[in-house]
Amino acid sequence: MSAPFISKWPVPPCVAPEKLAAIQAEFSREWLQMAASAQQGKLAPLSDRRFNAPAWSGSPVSLLMAHAYLLSAKAMNQMVDAADIPEPVRNRLRFSVMQWTEALSPANFLATNPDVQQALIESHGQTLSQGMQNLLEDLQKGRISQTDESRFELGANVATSKGAVVFQNRLVQLIQYAPLTATVHKKPLLIVPPCINKYYILDLQPENSFVRYAVEQGFTVFMVSWRNPLPLEDDGIDALGWGDYLQEGVLASIDAVCDITRQKQINALGFCVGGTLLASALALAHAQGKRPVSGLTLLTTLLDFNDTGVLDVFVDELHASLRESQIGQGGLMTARELGTTFSFLRPGELVWNYVVGNYLKGKAPPAFDLLYWNADGTNLPGPFFTWYFRNTYLENNLKVPGRLHIGGHPIDLTTLDMPAYIYGSREDHIVPWRSAYASASILRGPARFVLGASGHIAGVINPPSKQRRSYWKLDAESPPAGLPAEPDAWFGGASEHPGSWWPDWAAWQAAHAGPKVRAGKSLGNARHVPLEEAPGSYVKARAV
């Protein structure tokens, strides 16, 4: 067997001829070795999860096809790496190649997947029939089902921590959670989750709930639950912008927490976009002459958007201008579009894996609380989204003191001089950990940085009871000279510790939360009476 088409490859002008020749030579050599092994019946089984079922190794033709596919994908990526082009262009080209290679996998098609064919024969056609039924149901939903959503109900088996909505406006419901200890730290904790998703990623089920864990450590915990704007609502929410989210969302919630707990200053935690909103709101409060937060936690948060990882492939002036013309004055950035974008950042895991399982094999995806949450997206007001997209991802204006103004007040993140706990996830593809680390050079207070294993969500939601993964930290509580300027220098001096980073955060938080006092017997106060039980009604509005 031979690969005659190799010699006919065009020479892209952006790849040096000698580099292309080397890639072609390696491809030809590996192809010939693979073909010889196939003729001798010695082609090795593949460990790639798409091709590791016994049916692949039991079909010589299919196994050869899978080997050839992987070899071709490898060569295409080598050509991208060898191209003499700017790095942003390379990243976009790499992203495009990933989309094509993932989509064209022989595992994705009935005619080329022996595992699917075997299941079809053994089930007497039932897998195909059920797969078509799954496809029709997903077409009605407008998205691929990643979990059995019928197994979950908000307030019943997800978002179950006891509490009540004690404040509400057109943007947020504020939840206060009931204490689980006889005494609590005097300073309460307000959590600001991302408005791009529902808050209950931090309160999935009791065994993996960050909220429950924090309450068990003796903290009085409040949670912002963002409203999910829906089409045809006529109260103007689709025209709200970044400043509205700071003032009516974050700062209004802080005011309510201070009033309920009778504290002039509180502690606050922001997660992902929620951290960006929280830091921006506190900078706005400082510009207004207020200092309502004395301890700050940022989880997988970008303040410096110089390196935004794989999301950078979507960022350019054309995209920003197009969105501004479409929804910059009003309208919605839909959860469906946002969800599709994030799924195709990892198409093998979050798209094609379910195409094969749901439609070709006719299986129902297993029940998984995190994927139930992932499917429960939120819409965003157009002006909010377009301001955020331009001033962070495109122009990186937020980190520049005084460049942006909200309500006539300059936004200067360098005024945030309170103690800060900054967390990044080592395999995070949405907030690269080195970019999360960059927040330490913007904030002016004593900072503690902790790096957790795994990705954007799994790294954060890592309860101690699971005894999984690990995290890195400096052995010294706070280096006298501050954190190293470079993240790799920090990592070189950090020590790895097994298990969850949550206890490390709890110890830090306790040191900044004041003395213990008797826990209150009721939620809210006379001005902020409980309106409904947690999880509240805002979180139950589904976008799709």
C-alpha positions in Angstrom: 0.0 0.0 0.0 1.2 3.5 -0.7 0.1 7.1 -0.2 0.4 8.6 -3.7 -1.4 11.8 -2.8 1.4 12.9 -0.5 3.6 14.0 -3.4 0.7 16.2 -4.7 0.3 18.2 -1.5 0.4 21.9 -2.4 3.1 23.9 -0.7 1.4 26.6 1.4 3.3 29.9 1.0 3.3 30.4 4.8 5.2 27.1 5.4 8.9 26.9 4.6 9.5 24.2 1.9 12.0 22.3 4.1 9.5 22.1 7.0 6.8 20.9 4.7 9.1 18.3 3.3 9.9 17.1 6.7 6.2 16.7 7.6 5.5 14.9 4.3 8.5 12.6 4.9 7.3 11.7 8.4 3.8 11.2 7.2 4.9 8.9 4.4 7.2 6.9 6.7 4.4 6.4 9.3 1.9 5.6 6.6 4.1 2.8 5.2 4.7 1.4 8.6 1.0 1.4 9.4 0.1 -0.2 6.1 2.7 -2.9 6.6 1.4 -3.7 10.0 -2.2 -3.8 8.7 -1.2 -6.3 5.9 0.5 -8.5 8.5 -2.5 -8.3 10.9 -0.4 -6.6 13.5 -2.0 -3.1 13.6 -2.1 -2.1 17.3 -5.4 -1.3 19.0 -5.9 2.4 19.8 -6.2 3.9 23.2 -8.1 6.9 21.9 -11.6 6.7 23.6 -13.3 7.0 20.2 -11.7 3.9 18.8 -11.0 1.7 21.9 -14.1 -0.5 21.7 -13.5 -4.2 20.8 -15.4 -3.7 17.5 -12.6 -1.4 16.2 -9.8 -3.8 16.9 -11.9 -6.7 15.5 -12.3 -5.0 12.2 -9.0 -4.6 10.3 -10.5 -2.1 7.8 -12.0 0.1 10.5 -8.9 0.0 12.6 -6.8 1.0 9.6 -9.2 3.8 8.9 -8.9 5.1 12.5 -5.1 5.0 12.4 -5.1 6.8 9.1 -7.4 9.5 10.5 -5.2 10.1 13.5 -2.1 10.2 11.3 -3.7 12.8 9.0 -4.9 14.9 11.9 -1.4 14.9 13.3 0.1 16.0 10.0 -2.5 18.9 9.6 -1.6 20.2 13.1 2.1 19.9 12.4 1.6 22.1 9.3 -0.3 24.7 11.4 2.6 24.7 13.9 5.2 25.1 11.1 3.4 28.0 9.4 5.2 31.3 9.4 2.2 33.4 10.6 1.4 35.6 13.6 0.4 33.7 16.7 -3.2 35.0 16.8 -3.6 33.7 13.2 -2.1 30.4 14.1 -4.5 30.0 17.1 -7.4 30.6 14.8 -6.1 28.2 12.2 -5.5 25.6 14.9 -9.0 26.1 16.2 -10.4 25.6 12.7 -8.4 22.5 12.1 -9.6 21.1 15.4 -13.2 21.7 14.4 -12.7 19.9 11.0 -10.7 17.0 12.3 -13.1 16.4 15.3 -16.1 16.5 12.9 -14.6 14.1 10.3 -13.7 11.4 12.8 -14.8 8.0 11.4 -16.4 7.4 14.8 -19.0 10.0 14.1 -20.7 8.2 11.2 -22.8 5.0 11.1 -21.1 3.8 7.9 -17.6 4.0 9.4 -18.2 3.1 13.1 -18.1 -0.7 13.6 -19.1 -0.3 17.3 -22.3 1.5 16.2 -22.9 -1.1 13.5 -22.5 -4.0 15.9 -25.0 -2.4 18.4 -27.5 -1.8 15.6 -27.4 -5.5 14.6 -27.5 -6.8 18.1 -30.5 -4.6 19.0 -32.3 -5.5 15.8 -32.4 -1.9 14.8 -33.6 -0.5 18.2 -30.5 1.6 18.7 -31.2 3.5 15.4 -34.9 3.9 16.3 -34.1 5.3 19.7 -31.3 7.4 18.3 -33.8 9.1 15.9 -36.2 9.7 18.8 -33.3 11.3 20.8 -32.5 13.4 17.8 -36.0 14.6 17.4 -36.3 15.5 21.1 -33.0 17.5 20.9 -34.2 19.3 17.8 -37.2 20.5 19.8 -34.9 21.6 22.6 -32.5 23.3 20.2 -29.4 21.7 21.8 -27.7 18.4 22.3 -28.7 16.6 25.6 -25.6 16.0 27.7 -27.4 14.5 30.7 -30.7 13.1 31.7 -32.3 16.4 32.7 -35.5 14.7 34.0 -33.5 13.5 37.0 -33.0 17.0 38.5 -35.2 19.6 40.0 -34.1 22.9 41.5 -34.7 23.0 45.2 -35.3 19.2 45.3 -31.9 17.6 44.5 -29.8 20.5 43.2 -29.6 24.0 44.8 -30.8 22.5 48.0 -29.1 24.6 50.7 -31.7 26.1 53.0 -32.2 29.8 52.9 -34.5 32.6 51.7 -34.5 35.4 49.2 -34.2 38.5 51.3 -33.8 41.2 48.6 -34.9 41.5 45.0 -34.8 44.1 42.2 -35.0 43.8 38.4 -31.5 42.3 38.2 -30.9 40.1 41.2 -32.4 38.1 44.0 -30.2 37.9 47.1 -30.3 34.6 49.0 -29.3 34.4 52.6 -28.5 30.8 53.7 -29.5 29.5 57.1 -26.7 28.8 59.6 -25.5 25.3 60.3 -23.4 26.1 63.3 -24.2 27.6 66.7 -21.8 30.5 66.2 -20.7 32.3 63.0 -18.0 34.7 62.1 -19.1 38.3 62.5 -18.3 39.4 58.9 -20.6 37.8 56.4 -19.6 36.5 53.0 -21.3 37.6 49.7 -20.8 35.4 46.7 -21.1 36.9 43.2 -21.4 34.1 40.6 -21.1 34.6 36.9 -24.2 36.1 35.3 -23.5 34.1 32.2 -24.6 30.9 34.1 -26.9 30.1 37.0 -25.5 30.5 40.5 -26.1 26.9 41.6 -22.8 25.6 40.2 -21.7 26.6 43.7 -24.6 24.7 45.3 -25.2 21.6 43.3 -25.8 18.8 45.8 -24.9 18.6 49.5 -21.8 16.5 48.9 -20.3 19.0 46.4 -21.8 22.3 47.4 -19.4 25.1 48.0 -22.2 27.0 49.7 -22.9 24.3 52.2 -19.2 23.9 52.9 -18.8 27.6 53.6 -21.9 27.6 55.9 -20.5 24.6 57.7 -17.3 26.5 58.4 -19.2 29.1 60.3 -19.7 31.8 57.7 -22.9 33.7 57.1 -23.3 33.3 53.4 -25.3 35.3 50.9 -25.6 34.5 47.2 -26.4 36.7 44.2 -28.9 35.0 41.9 -28.9 36.9 38.6 -32.1 37.3 36.7 -32.3 35.5 33.3 -33.6 38.0 30.8 -36.2 36.4 28.5 -37.5 37.5 25.1 -40.6 39.7 25.0 -40.1 41.0 28.6 -41.1 44.6 28.5 -39.4 46.2 31.5 -36.3 47.2 29.6 -33.9 44.6 31.0 -32.6 43.9 27.5 -31.2 47.4 27.4 -29.2 47.2 30.6 -25.4 47.6 30.5 -22.3 46.9 32.5 -22.8 49.9 34.9 -26.3 48.7 35.7 -25.0 45.3 36.7 -22.4 46.9 38.9 -24.8 49.3 40.6 -28.1 47.4 40.8 -26.5 44.0 40.9 -23.3 43.9 43.0 -23.4 47.1 45.0 -27.1 46.9 45.8 -26.5 43.3 47.1 -23.6 44.5 49.2 -25.8 47.3 50.7 -28.5 44.7 51.6 -25.9 42.4 53.2 -24.4 45.2 55.3 -27.9 46.3 56.4 -29.1 42.8 57.3 -25.9 41.9 59.2 -25.3 45.4 60.6 -21.7 45.4 59.3 -20.0 48.4 57.7 -17.7 46.0 55.8 -18.2 42.5 54.6 -16.2 39.9 52.7 -17.0 39.0 49.1 -16.2 36.3 46.6 -16.5 36.4 42.8 -16.3 33.5 40.4 -15.3 33.9 36.8 -17.2 36.8 35.2 -18.7 37.3 38.7 -15.2 38.1 39.9 -14.7 40.6 37.1 -18.0 42.2 38.0 -17.2 42.2 41.7 -13.8 43.9 41.3 -15.3 46.5 38.9 -18.1 47.2 41.4 -15.7 47.6 44.3 -13.6 50.0 42.2 -16.7 52.0 41.4 -17.6 52.0 45.2 -14.1 53.3 46.0 -14.5 56.1 43.4 -17.8 57.0 45.1 -16.0 57.2 48.5 -17.2 53.9 49.9 -15.2 50.9 51.1 -17.8 48.1 51.8 -15.5 45.1 51.4 -12.5 44.2 53.5 -11.6 40.8 52.2 -11.8 39.7 48.5 -11.7 36.2 46.9 -11.4 35.8 43.1 -11.9 32.4 41.6 -10.8 31.8 38.0 -11.2 35.5 37.3 -9.8 37.7 34.6 -8.9 41.3 35.4 -6.1 41.5 32.8 -7.4 40.1 29.5 -4.1 40.1 27.7 -4.2 36.3 27.4 -7.7 34.8 27.2 -6.7 31.4 26.0 -8.8 29.6 23.3 -11.5 32.3 23.5 -9.2 34.7 21.7 -10.1 33.0 18.4 -13.5 34.8 18.6 -12.1 38.2 19.4 -11.7 40.9 16.7 -13.0 44.3 15.8 -15.3 42.9 13.1 -17.0 40.6 15.6 -17.3 43.4 18.2 -18.7 45.9 15.6 -21.2 43.4 14.3 -22.5 42.6 17.8 -22.8 46.3 18.6 -24.8 46.9 15.5 -27.1 44.0 16.3 -27.7 44.2 20.0 -25.6 47.1 21.3 -28.7 49.3 22.0 -31.0 46.5 23.1 -31.8 42.9 22.6 -30.4 39.6 23.9 -27.2 37.6 23.5 -28.9 34.2 23.8 -27.9 31.3 26.1 -28.2 29.0 23.1 -25.5 30.9 21.2 -23.3 31.2 24.2 -23.7 27.5 25.1 -22.9 26.4 21.5 -19.7 28.6 21.6 -18.5 27.1 24.8 -19.3 23.5 23.7 -17.2 23.9 20.5 -14.2 24.9 22.6 -14.0 21.2 23.3 -16.0 19.6 20.5 -14.8 16.1 21.0 -16.0 15.9 24.6 -19.1 18.3 24.5 -20.5 17.7 21.0 -19.4 14.6 19.0 -19.3 12.4 22.1 -23.0 12.9 22.5 -23.8 12.7 18.8 -22.4 9.2 18.8 -23.9 8.2 22.1 -27.3 9.8 21.8 -28.1 9.4 18.1 -25.9 6.6 16.7 -26.1 4.3 19.7 -29.5 5.4 20.9 -28.3 5.8 24.5 -29.7 8.2 27.1 -26.9 10.3 28.6 -26.3 9.5 32.3 -27.6 11.8 35.0 -24.8 14.3 36.0 -25.6 17.4 38.1 -22.8 19.5 36.6 -23.9 18.9 33.0 -27.5 19.6 34.1 -26.3 23.0 35.2 -24.2 23.4 32.1 -27.4 23.0 30.0 -29.3 25.6 32.1 -27.8 28.7 30.5 -28.8 32.4 30.7 -29.4 35.2 28.2 -27.5 38.5 28.5 -28.7 42.0 27.7 -27.1 43.1 24.5 -25.6 46.4 25.8 -24.0 44.5 28.7 -22.5 41.9 26.5 -21.1 44.3 23.9 -19.6 46.6 26.5 -17.9 43.6 28.2 -16.7 42.1 24.9 -15.1 45.3 23.7 -13.6 46.7 26.9 -12.2 43.4 28.2 -11.5 40.8 25.6 -10.9 43.1 22.6 -9.3 46.2 24.1 -8.3 45.2 27.6 -9.4 48.5 29.0 -10.5 47.4 32.4 -7.1 47.0 33.8 -6.0 50.5 32.8 -6.6 53.0 35.7 -9.2 55.6 34.8 -9.7 54.6 31.2 -13.3 53.5 31.8 -16.0 55.5 33.5 -19.2 54.3 35.0 -21.8 57.0 35.9 -19.1 59.6 35.6 -16.8 57.8 38.0 -13.4 56.4 36.9 -12.8 52.7 37.3 -9.4 52.0 38.9 -8.8 48.4 40.0 -5.5 49.5 41.6 -7.5 51.1 44.4 -8.5 47.6 45.6 -6.0 47.2 48.5 -7.8 44.8 50.7 -6.4 41.3 51.4 -7.2 39.0 48.4 -7.3 35.3 47.9 -6.8 34.5 44.2 -7.5 31.0 42.8 -6.7 29.6 39.3 -7.2 26.2 37.8 -4.1 24.6 36.1 -5.9 23.1 33.1 -8.4 26.0 32.7 -9.1 26.7 29.0 -11.4 29.7 29.7 -9.3 31.6 32.3 -5.7 30.4 31.8 -4.1 30.2 35.3 -1.3 32.6 34.4 -4.0 35.2 33.5 -5.7 34.6 36.8 -2.4 35.1 38.5 -2.0 38.5 36.8 -4.7 39.8 39.1 -2.2 39.9 41.8 -0.2 42.5 40.0 -3.2 44.7 39.6 -4.6 44.6 43.1 -2.6 46.5 45.7 -3.3 44.5 48.9 -1.6 41.4 50.3 -2.5 38.6 47.9 -2.5 34.8 48.3 -2.5 32.8 45.1 -3.5 29.1 45.0 -3.5 26.9 42.0 -5.8 23.9 41.8 -5.6 20.9 39.5 -8.1 20.3 36.6 -10.2 22.8 34.7 -12.4 25.8 34.9 -15.3 24.0 36.8 -13.9 20.7 38.0 -11.0 22.6 39.6 -13.3 24.9 41.6 -15.9 22.3 42.5 -13.6 19.9 44.4 -15.0 19.2 47.9 -12.6 17.9 50.5 -14.8 14.8 51.1 -13.9 13.5 47.7 -10.2 13.5 48.5 -9.4 14.2 44.8 -6.9 16.2 42.8 -4.4 18.5 44.4 -3.4 22.2 44.7 -0.3 24.3 44.8 0.6 27.1 47.2 3.6 28.9 48.7 4.4 27.5 52.1 4.8 31.0 53.5 1.4 32.6 54.3 2.3 35.9 52.6 5.8 36.5 51.2 7.2 39.7 52.8 8.1 41.1 49.3 4.7 40.0 47.8 4.1 37.4 45.2 6.7 37.0 42.4 6.0 39.1 39.4 6.0 36.1 37.0 3.6 33.2 37.5 6.2 30.6 36.6 8.5 31.9 39.3 5.6 31.5 41.8 5.0 27.9 40.6 8.7 27.1 40.9 8.5 28.0 44.6 5.1 26.5 45.3 4.5 23.1 46.9 1.9 20.6 45.8 -0.7 19.4 48.4 -3.1 16.5 47.9 -6.9 17.1 48.0 -9.1 20.1 47.9 -8.1 23.7 48.2 -11.3 24.5 50.0 -9.8 24.1 53.5 -7.0 26.4 52.6 -9.5 29.1 51.5 -11.6 28.5 54.6 -8.6 29.1 56.9 -7.7 32.3 55.0 -11.3 33.4 55.1 -11.7 32.8 58.8 -8.6 35.0 59.5 -10.4 37.9 57.8 -13.9 37.3 59.0 -13.7 38.6 62.5 -14.6 36.9 65.8 -17.4 34.3 66.3 -20.8 35.5 67.5 -24.0 33.7 68.1 -25.8 32.7 64.9 -29.0 34.5 64.2 -32.3 32.7 64.5 -34.0 34.3 61.5 -33.1 35.4 58.0 -33.3 39.0 56.8 -34.4 41.8 59.0 -37.3 44.3 59.2 -36.3 46.1 56.0 -35.4 42.9 54.1 -38.0 40.4 55.0 -37.8 36.9 53.4 -39.7 36.9 50.1 -39.5 33.2 49.2 -37.5 30.2 50.0 -34.2 29.4 48.3 -33.4 28.8 45.5 -35.8 31.6 44.6 -37.7 32.2 41.3 -35.1 34.0 39.2 -32.9 30.9 38.9 -35.9 28.8 37.7 -36.4 30.9 34.5 -35.0 28.8 31.7 -33.6 30.4 28.6 -34.1 27.4 26.3 
